[in-house]
Amino acid sequence: MNLKKLNALYPNKIAFITGAGSGLGAAFAKVLSENNWTLHLSDINENALKNVVGDLQTNEKLFQYTLDISDKLQFEKVVQEVFKNTESVDVVINNAGIGDGLLFKDYPVDKWEKMIEINLMGTFYGCHFFTPHLIKQKRGLLLNVGSSAGFMNAPAMSAYSTSKAAVYSLSESLHHELKPYNIQVSVLTPTFFKTNIMENASSPVMKGYAEKQMKYSKTNADEVAEITLDKAAKGKFQIIHPTDAKTKFFLKKWLPKLVAKEYHKMMTKLVKI
């Protein structure tokens, strides 16, 4: 896909992506490389990132960083390295995250903390360390990857939903705060499509549910990446994709009792009431 609007907005074409070693992060890297962007790619899994980089076809510069986004000092150091390698960054994509699901009463505190540290604080660090540079440039796109789980608060998803709802709230505040500096802030709130986000899920039931949703999804990471970048370039704040994400958003807003009824059915599968 030719990202005509994005390329026109940012002719220097330089991007930073977290979680670029798989799934949606790798898809963002792919579509941008096809448009000849200079890429700063990071992931906690060094080997996975190397594999992605090996598959990319680009004539531009490409930089790799091993990064645990929940490590504040490591994130700060990586951002410093980024601006040593290139003078500016046009697009920052806070994509890295984890997924999990288990009933609140059974979910350990340490896993709650890890969920918040990675999904929320990892996104926050990406915003925090890049925002001063974007303000100085007076241009840029800050794209945070949230989830439909941020507004669809299903049973056994309290930790994940909380972390993604917080990502949405952070993004919305920054959207208003950074607009005067010519910085676009967007948040993607998708439903399931094929990724490895739930590979370490605590609940076999929730993992099975997620895998089923991914299996029958009519979209893929490449399509989500292309549509997201195009809509963000056009100034869209909340990007709801694919179609079933839009359906869920509609149902939650206009038919909340129906949603509650479905969640009650889900609970009967998770626990005997």
N, C-alpha and C positions, 0 to 999 in steps of 0.2 A: 504493500500500500504506500502510495506517495503522500507523505504528510505535508501537503502543500501549505496549509495555514501555519503549522508549527515551524516549518522550515523558514517561512517568510518572517515570522515573528523573531526568530532567533537564528540569524544567519551564521553566527559563530558555531552553532550546532555542537554544544558540549553538554553532556549529561552525566549525572551520578545516580547509581541504582544500588539499593541494598537487596539482599536475597537474590542476586542475579545467577546463582548456581543452579536454579531449577524453576519449574513452574512459570508463574506470571513474570517473575523477575527476568528469567531467561528470555521470555517472549518480548518484554520491553526492550531488552538488549538487541534481540534479533531485528525487530522492526526499525529501531533507530539505526542499527548498523547498515541496514538495507537503504537507508536514506543518508548514508555517509556522515554519521555523527561521530565525534570523538567521545569515547566512552570511558568513564571511571566505574568499574564494576567491583562490587564487594559481596562477600558471602562468608559465613562462618566455616563452610566446608571448602577448603582450598582445592581439593581434587575435583569436586563437582564444578567449581568455577572454572578450573583449567579446561575441563571437558567442554563447557559452554563456549569459552573463548576459542577453543580449537575449531568449533563448528561455525563461528561467525565469519562472514565475508565482508571485509571493510577495507577501504583504502586509507582510512583515517587512523589516528592514534588510539591506542587502547591500553588502559591501565588497570591493574588488578590489585585488590587489597583483601587480606584476610581480616574479617571484622565480626566480632560478637557485638551486635547492636545494643545489648543490655549493659555493656561495659563503657561507662561514661568517658574515662580517660583514653581508652582505645579509640573510641569514636572521635574524640577531639583530635587525637594524633593523626588519624586517617584524613580528616578534613584538612588539617594543616598540610599533609602530603599532597592532597588533591590540588591545593592552590600553589604548591611548589611546581607541580607538573603542568598546570595550565593556569593562566592568569584569571580566568573566570569560569563559571558554571552557569548554564542557562536553565537547565531542568534538573530538579532534585526529586527522585522517586523513592519515597519511604515505603518499600514493599515488603521487606522481611517480616515474618511473623510465624506464630505457631497456632495450632488449633487443638482443642481437646473438649471432652464433654463427660460429665459425671454429675450425679445428683449432689446438690450443695452439701448435704449432711455427710456425704462420703468423700468429698474432695479435700485432699490434704492442704494445709496452709502453705506448705512449701511450693506446691504446684500453683496455687493461687498467686503467690508472690512471683513465681517465674513467668506466669502468663502476663501479669501487669508489667514486670520488668522488660519483657521482650516486646509485647504488642503495643503497650502504651509508652513506656519510658524510651524504648528504642526509637519509636516514631518521634517522640518529643526531642530526643537528642539530635536526630536528623534535622528537625526544624530549628532547634536552638543554635546549633553550630553553623548552619548555613545561612540563617536569616540575616545576620550582620553583613555578610558578603553580598547577598542579594539586594539589600537596602543600599549598600554602597554603589552597586552596579546600576540601581534604579530600573531593574528589569529582572524577569525570571518567572519560572513556573515551579511551584511547590506542590507536588502530588502525593497525597497520603492514601494508602490502601486500607480501607476499612472493610466492612462486611454488612450484608443485610441482617446479620445477627445483631448488629448494633441497634436496630429498631424492631427486630423480631425476637423477642426474649423468650425463647423456648425453654422448657424444663430440661435440666441436665446440661445447660449451656451457660450458667450464670457467670462463670469466670471469663469465658471467651466473649460473651455478649457485653459484659461490663467493660472489658478492655477495648472493644471495638466501638462501643457507644462513646467512650472517652476520646477515641481517635476522631470521631465525627465532631464532637464538641470542640476539641482543640482546633480542628481544621476550620470550623465555622467562625470562631473568634479570630483566627489568623486571616481568614478571607477578608474580613472587614478591616482589620488593623493594617494589613500590608497593601491593600488596594491603592492607597494614596502614593505608594512607592512604585507603582507600575508592576506589582508582583501579583500574579494570579495564583490563588490557592484553590485546589480542587480535592475532592475526596471521592474515591470509588467505593461503592457499596454493593458488591456482587453477591450472588448466590453461589452454590457449588458448581464448579467445572473441574476438569481433570487436573489435579495437582497432587502433591504429596503432603499437604498441610495436616492431614489427620492420620498420618502413618504411625504416630506414637500415641494415639488416643487411649485414654484410660478405660473407657467403656466399650466392650465388644458390640453392644447394641448400637451405640452412637457411631462407632466406626463403621459398622455395617450400613447404617442409615446414610452416612456421608458417602460411602463408596457407591451405594445404589444411586444416589443423586448425581454423582459424578458420571457414572456409567451411562445414564440416560440423558445427560445434559446435551443440548443441541448446539452448544458452543464449545470453544476451546480457548486456551490461553492466548494464542496468537490473535484471534479475533477480539478478545477482550482488550488486549494491549493496544491494538490499532484504533478501536473505537474510543477507548479512554483518552488516548493522546490527542485524537482529533477533536473530541468534545472539550477537553481541557483547553486546547488552543483557541477554541471558539468562546471561551469565557464561562463555560458551565461549571458551577460549583459542585453540586452533588451529581455524580454520574452513576445512574442505576442501570445495571446491565448484568445478565441478559434479561430476556422477556419475563421469566418467572420472578426475577427480582422486582420488576415493576409491578407485577401482579401482587406479590407479597406486600409491597409498599402501599398499594391501593387498599388491600384487604385490612391491613393494620389501621389505616387511617379512617376508613369508611365503614368497615364491618368488623369491629373489634370483638364482638360477641361470637362471631363465627370462628375467629382465630382462637379465642379462649376455648371453644368447644373442641377444636382440633388438638389443642395442647393437652386437654383433659384426656383425650383418647391416647395421646402419646404417653402420658403418665401411667396409664393402665398397663402399658407394655414394659415400663421401667420398674414399676413397683406395684405390689398388691395393695389396693386401697380399701 
